[in-house]
Amino acid sequence: MTSSPDGRRIVSSRHLAEGEGWEVSEFEFGLIIAYNAFSRWMTRCMTAAGQPDLNPLDILILHNVNHRDREKRLTDICFLLNIEDSHTVNYALRKLLKSGLVSSEKRGKEAFYTTTPEGAALCSSYRDIRRQCLLDAIGRTDLSGSELRSIARSLRALSGQYDQASRAAASL
């Protein structure tokens, strides 16, 4: 069982690919390069949309706050994006507040975040550039919508496995 015609395994760390389960190492390498390409894509798309100062986490949070035009709490954002360290999300929210892309309203001890008109317009511009640069290119590949949905389901299922494994490792 090999992954390339010449028998080489395409992995980032050979010591993690030795023995049983080497396919997981090959998957993880694919995940690493996909994550880095996705991060690079998000920042360049956001730069093209007019906001060059946001990092990938800032961009994910901005889109999440804009999602369904509903206000979000810090805990909602962390939960949906599966981010354990709320401090990084809180830092990103402060950055987005300072840049005028989101606003907050304090109710009791909790703050509720919404996109400002400027933030919503930026998300719309990002969507247009995404359609032009990414969706058109994906449409020219052999990947169908149903195949992309299947890959997304598999990634969500695997994220659960990684979450369970991280809980197990924390208990060692």
HUVENZI-V397340 format. One line per field, one symbol per residue. ss: DSSP state (H for helix, E for strand, C for the rest). burial: b if it has 9 or more other ideal C-beta (glycine too) atoms within 8 Angstrom, else e. Layout:
ss=???
burial=???
//
This chain:
ss=CCCCCCCCCCCCCHHHCCCCCHHHHHHHHHHHHHHHHHHHHHHHHHHHHCCCCCCHHHHHHHHHHHHHHCCEEHHHHHHHHCCCCHHHHHHHHHHHHHCCCEEEEEECCEEEEEECHHHHHHHHHHHHHHHHHHHHHHHCCCCCHHHHHHHHHHHHHHHHHHHHHHHHHHCC
burial=eeeeeeeebebeeeebbeeeebeebbbbbbebeeeeebbebbbebbbebebeebebbbbbbbbbbbeeeeebbbeebbeebebeebebbbebbebbbeeebbebeeeeeebbbbbbeebbebbebbebbbbebbbbebeeeeeeeeebeeeeeeeeebbeeebeeeeeeeee
//
